[in-house]
Amino acid sequence: MTVLRRRDLPPLLRAIHDPPARLFLRGNSDAALLAQPAVAIVGARACSPYGAQVARMLGRELAAAGVVIVSGLARGIDREAHRGALETDGHTVAVLGCGIDRDYPAAHATLAQSICRRSLLASEYEPGVEPAPWRFPARNRIIAGLCVATIVVEARERSGALITADFALEEGREVFAVPGEITSALSAGANALLRLGATPLTSAADVLESLGIESTAARPAADHPLLDLLPATADELVRKTGLAVGEVIAALAELDVAGLAAEGDGIYRRLA
């Protein structure tokens, strides 16, 4: 375990209004990882399959381009962002709302161990501190503070992800939001951010461009084989292609983000 005093914090985190007095680190990476270009990916715990696939895709593509993915190890969007980053040779940092010796939630102990083997877990709370509801909004300032930008994938109107976005905005950091269906409560928070001036996110390339990093990830081709089967529901595509549900949902998410297909009433349609 490593302990950083306030004077030793990475510059971006040290510059926030209320930096932590200490930051405890656990993992096999050096503390210098925290000073590398980083982006937060946050959102709903009870996210949709679409939101989960978008978060995982963004985590994977941004980490592959050399961006450190920061999130909170929570269920839903956080988990998928970490998992996406771990599918590459890149790095991801999980900021905890409990003592640095705890893997919370317990269901994510294996994920936490995977992050430790390559990257870092971070917390302002010393070993032995139990998770408490008020600690999680407080830790969100650290998630935003470590990053040059924050991405909100899915968020309800009172989501904790919006607290992270507010911290980022207060510090003059860029906030991206993934547009969602206007009829979905899961999209209400992200769509509200867009109304307030957040940058719409249509692909990982949008983020990389803002960071001055050239994207190496290929966008889905306009002749993607699934496009020829539209309009169709996800279930119909699974039956027609023989692919696993997760593969079909992932492909549809990438086509949606790339602006090649869109979903309405459960039916995916090709866009011109």
N, C-alpha and C positions, 0 to 999 in steps of 0.2 A: 504493500500500500504506500502511496505517495501523498504527501500533504503539501499543497501550495498555499502560502500566505498571500494576503491581498497584493502585496507588492510584486509577487511572482506570477500573478494571473496573466493570461494572454491579453494583449492590448484591448481587443474588442470588449471582453468581459470586464476588464478593469475600468473601462470608460463608462459603464452604465451608471444610472443614478444611485443604485443601491447594490454594489458588488458584494459578493459573499466575503466574510472575514477570512474564511478558509475554504479550500476546495479539496476534498478527498478524492483520490483516484485509485481505481483498481483495474488491473489488466496488464497485458504484455507490451503495450505500446508506450513510448516515451511521452512525457507531458507536452513536448513540442508539437504533438499532433493537434493540440487544441488551438494552436496559432495558425494552422493551415486553413485555406478557404473552406468555409463550412456553410451548409444550408440546413435549416430546420424543416422537417416534414411532420406536420401535426394534423389531427382531425378527430373524428368521432370514434369512440370505443366500439359502439354498436354500428359499425359502418356497413354499407351495402357491398355486395360482391364487386360491383363496378368500382367503388371507392377503394376497396382493398387492392384490386388489380392495378389501379392507377398509382396508388402509393408505392406498391412493389416495383412497378415499372420505373417510376421516377427515382426511387432509391437505387435501383440497379444501374440506370443509365447515367445518373449524376456521379455515383461512386466510381463507375468505370472511367469517367472523364477526369477523375482525380479530386472530386469534391467530397469532403467529409460530410456524412449524413448524421444529423443530430436529431434525436427524438427522446421520448420519455419512457420507453419500454412498456407502455400501457397496451391494452388489448386494441384490436382494430387497426387503425391507420398507423399508429406508432410501430406496432409489431411488423406490419408489412413493409414499412420503410426500412427498418433494420434488416429484415430478411432479404429484401432486394439488394441492399448494399453488400450483404454477406455472400451473395451469389457471384460477386466479382472479386477482384484482388484489392478492392478499395477498403475504406475504413468507415466505421459508424460509431458514434458515441451515444450512450444512453445516460440521461440525467435522471437520477432517482429522487423521489420525494420521501426518502427514509434514510436510515443509516447506510453507509457505504458497504457494510457487510451483509446487507439483506438483498435477496433477489425478489423483487415485488413487482407484479403479483407472482405468487409461487408457481403458477402454471407456466411462467416464462423463465424458470430457472435454467432450462437447457439453452434457451436463446441468450440469456445473460452470460452463460459460460462460453458460448460461441463468440460473443462480442469480446469477452475478456481475452480469449486466446489470440485475437488479432488486434483489437483496439482497446477501448477504455469504457468503464463505467465511472460516473462522476456524481458526487453529492456534496452539498455543503454540511451535511449531517454526519456526525461522528458515528463510529460503530456502536450498535446497540439501540439507536433511536428508532422507535416504532413508526410505521406509516400512520399518518393522521390526515383527515380531509383538508385541513388548512395548509399542510405542507406542499401539496401539489400545485396550487396556484402560485405559491412562492417560488417553487423550483422552475416555473415556466419563464421567469425573468432570466434564469441562467440559460435555458434553452435558446431563447431569443438573443441573449447577450453574447453567446459564443458565435453567432452566425451573422453573415453579411445580409442574409435574406431569410424569410420565413414563408413556407408554402402551406396553405390550408387546403386540404383535399376535400373533406366533407365536414360540416359542423352544423349543429343545431343552433338555434338563436342564443342559447345560454351556454354554449360549449366552452370547456376550458381552453380549447384551441384558439378561441377568440381572445382570451386573456393573453396568450402567447403573442398573437398578432398585435394586440394593443401595446404590449411591451416593445415589440419591434418598431412599431410606428413612433412611439415616444422617443426612441433612441435614433430615429432617422434612418432606420434600416428599411429595405424594400420588402413589401409584402405581396406575394402572389396568391391568387385564389383560383381553384379549378371550378369553372362554371358548372352548375348543376341544374336539374329539372326544377322548374318553378313550382311544380306541384308536390315536391318532396320536402318534408320537414328536415331531412338530413342535409339538404342543400341551402336551407334558409340562411345560415350564418355565413357561408362562403359567398352566396349571392349578395348578401348585405354588404360584405366587404367590397365587392365589385362596385356597388352603388356608391360607396364612400371613396372610391378611387384606387382600390387595389389593382394590381396588374393582372389581367386575365392570363391564365396559363394554358397553353394549347399543346405544349410538348416540353421535354427536358431542354430542348435547344433554346427555348425562351429564357430559361434561367442561365444557361451557359453563356448566351450572348450578353446578358447583363453583367456577367462576371469577366467577360473578355476571354472566354475559353472556347476553343473550337470544338464543336460537337463531332464525335466519331461514330455516334449511333445512327444506324440507318432507319429512316422513317418507313412505315409500312407502305408498300408499293400500291399504286392505284389499280394494279391488276391482281391484288391479293385474291386468292381463290375463294375466300368466304364472300367476297363482294358479289360474285356471280350467283350466289344462293339467296341473296336478299331480294325482297323483304322476307323475313323469317324471325321466329322467336329463337332464343338461345337453345331451348329444348329441341326445336326442329333441326337446328344446325348440328346439335350433338348426334341426333339420329341419322342425319344425312351424311355426315362426315366420318362418324365412328370415333371422333376425338373425345378425349375426356372433357368433362364439364369445365374444369379449371382452365384447360387449354383454349376452349372456345371463348370463355369469358375474358381471358387475358387478351386474345386476339381482337375481340370486339372492343375492349377498352382501348387498345392501341389505335384501332381504326377510328374510334370516336374522338380521341384526343387529337389525332392527325387530321380530323375534319373530313374523313372519307365516309363515315357512316354515323347515324344518329338513332337513338332509341326513343320510342313514344308508345305508351300503352303496352309495353312489353314486346314490341315488334321493332326489330332493327331494319333500317332502310338505308340504301345507298344514297350518298349525296353527290350532286353533280360536281 
